[in-house]
Amino acid sequence: MPTKIPKRYRKNNDKNQLSQFNMIIIPFIIMFLK
């Protein structure tokens, strides 16, 4: 990845990665707790 990324783009990318992470991890945790 290039080091010079606009901050706005980088923030959006972090949010997208986090939402994908949540889509995978949260259902797994819910299943585990049930």
PyMOL Python script that loads the backbone (N, CA, C, O; Angstrom):
from pymol import cmd

cmd.read_pdbstr("""\
ATOM      1  N   MET A   1       0.844  -1.204   0.000  1.00  0.00           N
ATOM      2  CA  MET A   1       0.000   0.000   0.000  1.00  0.00           C
ATOM      3  C   MET A   1       0.873   1.247   0.000  1.00  0.00           C
ATOM      4  O   MET A   1       1.871   1.301   0.719  1.00  0.00           O
ATOM      5  N   PRO A   2       0.518   2.230  -0.782  1.00  0.00           N
ATOM      6  CA  PRO A   2       1.285   3.491  -0.754  1.00  0.00           C
ATOM      7  C   PRO A   2       1.148   4.165   0.599  1.00  0.00           C
ATOM      8  O   PRO A   2       0.094   4.108   1.232  1.00  0.00           O
ATOM      9  N   THR A   3       2.223   4.802   1.032  1.00  0.00           N
ATOM     10  CA  THR A   3       2.197   5.416   2.355  1.00  0.00           C
ATOM     11  C   THR A   3       1.385   6.699   2.344  1.00  0.00           C
ATOM     12  O   THR A   3       0.778   7.057   3.353  1.00  0.00           O
ATOM     13  N   LYS A   4       1.367   7.405   1.196  1.00  0.00           N
ATOM     14  CA  LYS A   4       0.655   8.682   1.162  1.00  0.00           C
ATOM     15  C   LYS A   4      -0.791   8.455   0.717  1.00  0.00           C
ATOM     16  O   LYS A   4      -1.101   8.480  -0.474  1.00  0.00           O
ATOM     17  N   ILE A   5      -1.657   8.236   1.690  1.00  0.00           N
ATOM     18  CA  ILE A   5      -3.091   8.058   1.416  1.00  0.00           C
ATOM     19  C   ILE A   5      -3.819   9.220   2.091  1.00  0.00           C
ATOM     20  O   ILE A   5      -3.497   9.560   3.229  1.00  0.00           O
ATOM     21  N   PRO A   6      -4.782   9.830   1.423  1.00  0.00           N
ATOM     22  CA  PRO A   6      -5.547  10.899   2.074  1.00  0.00           C
ATOM     23  C   PRO A   6      -6.181  10.384   3.365  1.00  0.00           C
ATOM     24  O   PRO A   6      -6.671   9.257   3.418  1.00  0.00           O
ATOM     25  N   LYS A   7      -6.166  11.214   4.396  1.00  0.00           N
ATOM     26  CA  LYS A   7      -6.714  10.775   5.689  1.00  0.00           C
ATOM     27  C   LYS A   7      -8.173  10.376   5.571  1.00  0.00           C
ATOM     28  O   LYS A   7      -8.613   9.416   6.206  1.00  0.00           O
ATOM     29  N   ARG A   8      -8.920  11.104   4.767  1.00  0.00           N
ATOM     30  CA  ARG A   8     -10.346  10.802   4.639  1.00  0.00           C
ATOM     31  C   ARG A   8     -10.533   9.389   4.091  1.00  0.00           C
ATOM     32  O   ARG A   8     -11.359   8.622   4.585  1.00  0.00           O
ATOM     33  N   TYR A   9      -9.756   9.060   3.065  1.00  0.00           N
ATOM     34  CA  TYR A   9      -9.860   7.726   2.475  1.00  0.00           C
ATOM     35  C   TYR A   9      -9.432   6.662   3.483  1.00  0.00           C
ATOM     36  O   TYR A   9     -10.050   5.603   3.589  1.00  0.00           O
ATOM     37  N   ARG A  10      -8.368   6.963   4.214  1.00  0.00           N
ATOM     38  CA  ARG A  10      -7.866   5.982   5.170  1.00  0.00           C
ATOM     39  C   ARG A  10      -8.894   5.726   6.265  1.00  0.00           C
ATOM     40  O   ARG A  10      -9.079   4.583   6.684  1.00  0.00           O
ATOM     41  N   LYS A  11      -9.557   6.767   6.728  1.00  0.00           N
ATOM     42  CA  LYS A  11     -10.590   6.573   7.753  1.00  0.00           C
ATOM     43  C   LYS A  11     -11.723   5.704   7.217  1.00  0.00           C
ATOM     44  O   LYS A  11     -12.181   4.791   7.904  1.00  0.00           O
ATOM     45  N   ASN A  12     -12.177   5.980   5.999  1.00  0.00           N
ATOM     46  CA  ASN A  12     -13.249   5.177   5.416  1.00  0.00           C
ATOM     47  C   ASN A  12     -12.814   3.730   5.267  1.00  0.00           C
ATOM     48  O   ASN A  12     -13.594   2.811   5.514  1.00  0.00           O
ATOM     49  N   ASN A  13     -11.576   3.531   4.865  1.00  0.00           N
ATOM     50  CA  ASN A  13     -11.082   2.171   4.692  1.00  0.00           C
ATOM     51  C   ASN A  13     -11.053   1.447   6.037  1.00  0.00           C
ATOM     52  O   ASN A  13     -11.412   0.271   6.108  1.00  0.00           O
ATOM     53  N   ASP A  14     -10.639   2.119   7.085  1.00  0.00           N
ATOM     54  CA  ASP A  14     -10.632   1.508   8.412  1.00  0.00           C
ATOM     55  C   ASP A  14     -12.051   1.125   8.818  1.00  0.00           C
ATOM     56  O   ASP A  14     -12.274   0.039   9.353  1.00  0.00           O
ATOM     57  N   LYS A  15     -13.002   2.007   8.567  1.00  0.00           N
ATOM     58  CA  LYS A  15     -14.384   1.694   8.926  1.00  0.00           C
ATOM     59  C   LYS A  15     -14.885   0.485   8.149  1.00  0.00           C
ATOM     60  O   LYS A  15     -15.576  -0.368   8.706  1.00  0.00           O
ATOM     61  N   ASN A  16     -14.541   0.407   6.870  1.00  0.00           N
ATOM     62  CA  ASN A  16     -14.985  -0.730   6.063  1.00  0.00           C
ATOM     63  C   ASN A  16     -14.373  -2.031   6.579  1.00  0.00           C
ATOM     64  O   ASN A  16     -15.055  -3.052   6.669  1.00  0.00           O
ATOM     65  N   GLN A  17     -13.099  -1.988   6.913  1.00  0.00           N
ATOM     66  CA  GLN A  17     -12.465  -3.195   7.446  1.00  0.00           C
ATOM     67  C   GLN A  17     -13.107  -3.586   8.773  1.00  0.00           C
ATOM     68  O   GLN A  17     -13.318  -4.770   9.037  1.00  0.00           O
ATOM     69  N   LEU A  18     -13.413  -2.614   9.594  1.00  0.00           N
ATOM     70  CA  LEU A  18     -14.021  -2.906  10.884  1.00  0.00           C
ATOM     71  C   LEU A  18     -15.407  -3.515  10.706  1.00  0.00           C
ATOM     72  O   LEU A  18     -15.768  -4.455  11.415  1.00  0.00           O
ATOM     73  N   SER A  19     -16.185  -2.985   9.762  1.00  0.00           N
ATOM     74  CA  SER A  19     -17.528  -3.522   9.551  1.00  0.00           C
ATOM     75  C   SER A  19     -17.447  -4.954   9.020  1.00  0.00           C
ATOM     76  O   SER A  19     -18.246  -5.803   9.416  1.00  0.00           O
ATOM     77  N   GLN A  20     -16.489  -5.231   8.125  1.00  0.00           N
ATOM     78  CA  GLN A  20     -16.324  -6.606   7.650  1.00  0.00           C
ATOM     79  C   GLN A  20     -15.928  -7.518   8.804  1.00  0.00           C
ATOM     80  O   GLN A  20     -16.422  -8.641   8.916  1.00  0.00           O
ATOM     81  N   PHE A  21     -15.043  -7.036   9.652  1.00  0.00           N
ATOM     82  CA  PHE A  21     -14.608  -7.794  10.817  1.00  0.00           C
ATOM     83  C   PHE A  21     -15.803  -8.097  11.713  1.00  0.00           C
ATOM     84  O   PHE A  21     -15.957  -9.223  12.186  1.00  0.00           O
ATOM     85  N   ASN A  22     -16.655  -7.089  11.948  1.00  0.00           N
ATOM     86  CA  ASN A  22     -17.829  -7.281  12.797  1.00  0.00           C
ATOM     87  C   ASN A  22     -18.813  -8.254  12.168  1.00  0.00           C
ATOM     88  O   ASN A  22     -19.423  -9.058  12.872  1.00  0.00           O
ATOM     89  N   MET A  23     -18.974  -8.192  10.866  1.00  0.00           N
ATOM     90  CA  MET A  23     -19.892  -9.104  10.183  1.00  0.00           C
ATOM     91  C   MET A  23     -19.463 -10.551  10.392  1.00  0.00           C
ATOM     92  O   MET A  23     -20.301 -11.451  10.440  1.00  0.00           O
ATOM     93  N   ILE A  24     -18.160 -10.771  10.517  1.00  0.00           N
ATOM     94  CA  ILE A  24     -17.659 -12.145  10.681  1.00  0.00           C
ATOM     95  C   ILE A  24     -17.627 -12.535  12.155  1.00  0.00           C
ATOM     96  O   ILE A  24     -18.068 -13.622  12.529  1.00  0.00           O
ATOM     97  N   ILE A  25     -17.103 -11.644  12.984  1.00  0.00           N
ATOM     98  CA  ILE A  25     -16.812 -12.016  14.369  1.00  0.00           C
ATOM     99  C   ILE A  25     -18.065 -12.011  15.258  1.00  0.00           C
ATOM    100  O   ILE A  25     -18.252 -12.918  16.069  1.00  0.00           O
ATOM    101  N   ILE A  26     -18.906 -11.011  15.108  1.00  0.00           N
ATOM    102  CA  ILE A  26     -20.062 -10.893  16.014  1.00  0.00           C
ATOM    103  C   ILE A  26     -21.003 -12.091  15.906  1.00  0.00           C
ATOM    104  O   ILE A  26     -21.387 -12.632  16.943  1.00  0.00           O
ATOM    105  N   PRO A  27     -21.397 -12.536  14.711  1.00  0.00           N
ATOM    106  CA  PRO A  27     -22.247 -13.740  14.647  1.00  0.00           C
ATOM    107  C   PRO A  27     -21.563 -14.957  15.274  1.00  0.00           C
ATOM    108  O   PRO A  27     -22.214 -15.786  15.911  1.00  0.00           O
ATOM    109  N   PHE A  28     -20.249 -15.052  15.086  1.00  0.00           N
ATOM    110  CA  PHE A  28     -19.508 -16.163  15.686  1.00  0.00           C
ATOM    111  C   PHE A  28     -19.609 -16.108  17.208  1.00  0.00           C
ATOM    112  O   PHE A  28     -19.838 -17.130  17.855  1.00  0.00           O
ATOM    113  N   ILE A  29     -19.438 -14.911  17.781  1.00  0.00           N
ATOM    114  CA  ILE A  29     -19.532 -14.755  19.238  1.00  0.00           C
ATOM    115  C   ILE A  29     -20.947 -15.080  19.712  1.00  0.00           C
ATOM    116  O   ILE A  29     -21.123 -15.740  20.737  1.00  0.00           O
ATOM    117  N   ILE A  30     -21.946 -14.622  18.976  1.00  0.00           N
ATOM    118  CA  ILE A  30     -23.340 -14.894  19.371  1.00  0.00           C
ATOM    119  C   ILE A  30     -23.605 -16.397  19.359  1.00  0.00           C
ATOM    120  O   ILE A  30     -24.213 -16.933  20.286  1.00  0.00           O
ATOM    121  N   MET A  31     -23.154 -17.063  18.320  1.00  0.00           N
ATOM    122  CA  MET A  31     -23.337 -18.515  18.269  1.00  0.00           C
ATOM    123  C   MET A  31     -22.605 -19.185  19.429  1.00  0.00           C
ATOM    124  O   MET A  31     -23.106 -20.129  20.040  1.00  0.00           O
ATOM    125  N   PHE A  32     -21.412 -18.676  19.713  1.00  0.00           N
ATOM    126  CA  PHE A  32     -20.618 -19.267  20.790  1.00  0.00           C
ATOM    127  C   PHE A  32     -21.322 -19.077  22.135  1.00  0.00           C
ATOM    128  O   PHE A  32     -21.336 -19.989  22.962  1.00  0.00           O
ATOM    129  N   LEU A  33     -21.899 -17.911  22.354  1.00  0.00           N
ATOM    130  CA  LEU A  33     -22.558 -17.642  23.629  1.00  0.00           C
ATOM    131  C   LEU A  33     -23.869 -18.422  23.753  1.00  0.00           C
ATOM    132  O   LEU A  33     -24.255 -18.800  24.859  1.00  0.00           O
ATOM    133  N   LYS A  34     -24.531 -18.659  22.678  1.00  0.00           N
ATOM    134  CA  LYS A  34     -25.744 -19.470  22.728  1.00  0.00           C
ATOM    135  C   LYS A  34     -25.345 -20.937  22.805  1.00  0.00           C
ATOM    136  O   LYS A  34     -26.211 -21.810  22.856  1.00  0.00           O
TER     137      LYS A  34
END
""", "prot")
cmd.dss("prot")
cmd.show_as("cartoon", "prot")
cmd.util.cbc("prot")
cmd.orient("prot")
